[in-house]
């Protein structure tokens, strides 16, 4: 895909990318086997393992978890009231969208308790093994501690486009708005009213500015990471884009990421 040629002009030392549709990988750029730190792109992987645990009957989405009044659903949707990087309550559950890496660590501990399996092992067995993500590992906190490759995340993206590990209805729920009308801050892009999220997936909806492209539909969902990484899925195109780099997110990304996304959408529509 010609759109992916843009990555070679980015101000990064190393980068790789892939575009995936229901028909498979449509194009790649860079070394798709190079291992990168994912930062917060870890969260969708953790969320998917959590949803699998729900379907296996370990617990329910609306079971209590985290601070008083919070549930698994609250933790997944950044609506538990926990602070960004501390297990400290900043708001009543369901009243604000406080982006919380600490909440995902609490969530992982909860899954571990309910399944009696170390969370990193559960993620490995529930998601990485069946999808053939052989280079992926959770080596740090559940909020931001995974490492992977574009090749592996392409397999995960294919799963998101056409779910096989969870029921499609569960996948739809995970990528639909949870706790409507909550204001909050989208990291790197400022206050959003509303700041819409699904279950572990950030929803584009009407947000502006945004890290995806103007051509991406409002149904687009995904996540980006402070290590210069992102994954989006656009249901209107039944397609996904994965990009991993080794330069921390900053102003450089706010320009080139949307430009790339618009070019990818244009390629897919031809």
C-alpha positions in Angstrom: 0.0 0.0 0.0 1.4 3.4 -1.1 0.1 5.0 2.1 2.5 3.1 4.3 5.5 4.6 2.4 4.9 7.7 4.6 6.5 6.0 7.6 9.9 6.1 5.9 9.8 9.9 6.2 8.8 10.0 9.8 11.3 11.5 12.4 11.9 8.1 14.1 14.8 5.7 14.2 12.6 2.6 13.6 9.0 2.0 12.7 6.8 -0.7 11.3 3.2 -0.8 10.2 0.5 -3.0 8.7 -3.0 -2.7 7.3 -5.4 -5.5 7.9 -8.8 -6.4 6.5 -11.1 -9.4 6.8 -9.2 -10.7 3.8 -5.9 -10.6 5.6 -2.9 -8.3 5.7 -3.1 -5.8 2.8 0.3 -4.1 3.2 3.2 -3.7 5.6 6.2 -1.4 6.1 9.4 -1.8 8.1 10.5 -4.9 10.0 7.2 -6.5 11.2 9.2 -8.9 13.4 11.0 -6.2 15.4 9.9 -6.1 19.1 8.7 -2.8 20.4 7.4 -1.6 23.7 3.6 -1.1 23.4 3.0 1.3 26.3 -0.8 1.8 26.5 -1.5 -0.3 23.5 -1.2 -3.0 26.2 -4.7 -2.1 27.4 -6.7 -3.6 24.5 -4.8 -6.9 25.0 -5.6 -6.9 28.7 -9.2 -6.0 28.0 -9.6 -8.8 25.5 -8.2 -11.3 28.0 -10.6 -10.0 30.6 -13.6 -10.5 28.2 -12.5 -14.0 27.6 -12.5 -14.6 31.3 -16.0 -13.3 31.5 -17.1 -15.6 28.7 -15.4 -18.5 30.5 -17.6 -17.7 33.6 -14.9 -16.6 35.9 -16.9 -13.4 36.7 -19.3 -10.9 35.2 -18.7 -7.5 33.8 -20.9 -6.0 36.5 -19.3 -7.8 39.4 -17.7 -5.4 42.0 -14.1 -4.7 41.4 -11.8 -1.9 42.3 -13.0 0.9 44.7 -16.3 0.9 46.4 -19.2 1.1 43.9 -16.9 0.2 41.0 -17.3 -2.9 38.7 -15.2 -4.7 36.1 -17.0 -2.6 33.5 -16.1 0.6 35.3 -12.4 -0.4 35.3 -12.4 -1.4 31.7 -14.1 1.9 30.7 -11.9 4.2 32.8 -14.9 5.1 34.9 -13.9 3.6 38.2 -12.7 7.0 39.6 -9.2 5.7 40.2 -6.3 8.1 39.5 -4.0 7.8 36.5 -1.1 6.1 38.0 -2.1 5.4 41.6 -4.6 3.1 43.3 -6.2 6.2 44.7 -9.9 7.3 44.3 -10.4 10.7 42.7 -14.1 10.5 41.9 -17.2 8.4 42.5 -17.5 5.6 40.0 -19.4 6.5 36.9 -19.1 10.3 37.3 -15.9 11.1 35.4 -13.8 9.5 32.7 -10.4 9.4 34.5 -7.9 7.6 32.3 -6.3 5.2 34.7 -3.4 2.8 34.1 -3.6 2.0 37.7 -7.2 0.8 37.1 -5.9 -1.8 34.6 -3.4 -3.1 37.2 -6.3 -3.4 39.7 -8.3 -5.2 36.9 -5.4 -7.7 36.2 -5.1 -8.5 39.9 -8.9 -9.1 40.0 -8.7 -11.5 37.0 -5.8 -13.3 38.6 -7.7 -13.7 41.8 -10.8 -15.0 40.1 -9.0 -17.4 37.7 -6.2 -18.5 40.1 -3.8 -17.9 37.2 -1.1 -15.3 37.1 -2.4 -12.6 34.8 0.6 -12.5 32.4 0.1 -16.3 32.0 -3.6 -15.9 31.5 -3.1 -13.3 28.8 -0.5 -15.5 27.1 -2.8 -18.6 27.1 -6.1 -16.8 26.4 -4.9 -14.4 23.7 -1.3 -14.8 22.5 -1.2 -18.6 22.0 -4.5 -19.0 20.1 -3.7 -16.1 17.8 -0.1 -17.2 17.2 1.4 -14.0 18.8 4.6 -15.8 19.6 6.7 -12.6 20.1 4.3 -11.0 22.5 4.7 -10.8 26.3 3.4 -8.9 29.3 6.7 -8.1 31.0 5.5 -5.2 33.1 2.3 -3.6 34.5 -1.0 -4.5 32.9 -1.6 -0.8 32.0 1.4 -0.4 29.9 3.9 -3.2 30.2 3.6 -5.4 27.0 6.0 -5.9 24.2 5.0 -7.1 20.7 5.6 -6.9 17.0 3.6 -5.5 14.1 3.3 -9.1 12.9 1.7 -10.2 16.1 -0.5 -7.2 16.5 -1.7 -7.8 12.9 -3.0 -11.1 14.1 -4.8 -9.3 17.0 -6.2 -6.7 14.6 -7.6 -9.5 12.5 -9.3 -10.9 15.6 -10.8 -7.5 16.2 -12.1 -7.2 12.7 -13.5 -10.8 12.7 -13.8 -12.1 16.3 -13.1 -15.8 17.0 -12.0 -15.8 20.6 -15.1 -14.1 22.0 -18.7 -13.9 20.9 -19.3 -11.1 18.3 -21.9 -9.7 20.7 -19.3 -9.3 23.4 -16.9 -7.7 20.9 -19.6 -5.3 19.9 -20.3 -4.4 23.5 -16.6 -3.8 24.1 -16.4 -1.3 21.2 -19.6 0.5 22.1 -20.0 3.4 24.3 -20.0 2.7 28.1 -21.2 5.2 30.6 -22.4 7.9 28.2 -21.8 11.6 28.6 -18.7 11.4 30.8 -16.2 14.2 30.4 -12.5 13.6 30.7 -9.0 14.1 29.3 -7.8 12.2 26.3 -4.1 11.9 27.0 -2.1 14.2 24.7 -5.2 15.8 23.2 -6.8 17.6 26.1 -10.3 17.7 27.6 -13.1 16.0 25.7 -16.8 16.5 26.4 -17.8 13.7 26.2 -14.7 11.5 26.3 -16.2 8.2 25.0 -14.8 4.8 25.7 -15.8 1.2 25.3 -14.4 -1.7 27.3 -10.6 -1.1 27.0 -11.0 0.6 23.7 -11.0 4.3 23.1 -13.8 5.4 20.8 -13.3 8.2 18.2 -16.9 9.2 18.0 -16.9 13.0 17.6 -13.6 13.8 19.2 -11.5 16.6 17.8 -8.5 16.7 17.7 -7.9 13.0 17.5 -5.0 10.7 16.7 -6.8 8.9 13.9 -7.6 10.6 10.6 -10.5 12.8 9.6 -11.4 10.1 7.0 -11.8 7.5 9.7 -15.5 6.9 10.6 -16.9 7.9 14.0 -17.2 4.2 14.7 -13.4 3.9 14.7 -11.9 2.5 18.0 -8.5 1.5 19.3 -5.7 2.8 21.4 -2.4 4.6 21.2 0.7 4.4 23.5 3.2 6.9 24.8 6.0 4.8 23.2 4.8 6.0 19.8 2.4 3.1 19.0 -1.2 2.8 17.9 -3.8 0.4 16.7 -7.1 1.4 15.2 -10.0 -0.5 13.8 -12.6 1.2 11.5 -15.8 -1.0 11.3 -17.0 1.1 8.4 -14.1 -0.3 6.4 -13.8 -3.6 8.2 -10.1 -2.7 8.4 -7.4 -2.0 10.9 -4.0 -0.2 11.0 -1.1 -1.0 13.3 1.9 1.2 13.8 4.8 0.7 16.2 7.8 3.1 16.6 10.7 3.7 18.9 10.1 7.4 19.5 7.9 8.6 22.4 4.6 10.2 21.5 4.7 13.9 21.0 3.8 16.8 18.7 5.5 14.9 15.8 2.8 12.1 16.0 -0.1 14.5 16.2 0.6 15.5 12.6 1.9 12.3 10.9 -0.5 9.8 12.5 -3.7 11.4 11.2 -2.1 12.0 7.8 -1.1 8.3 7.6 -4.6 7.2 8.7 -6.3 9.4 6.0 -4.0 8.0 3.4 -4.7 4.4 4.5 -8.4 5.0 4.3 -8.0 6.4 0.8 -6.0 3.4 -0.2 -8.7 1.0 1.2 -11.5 2.8 -0.6 -9.8 2.5 -4.1 
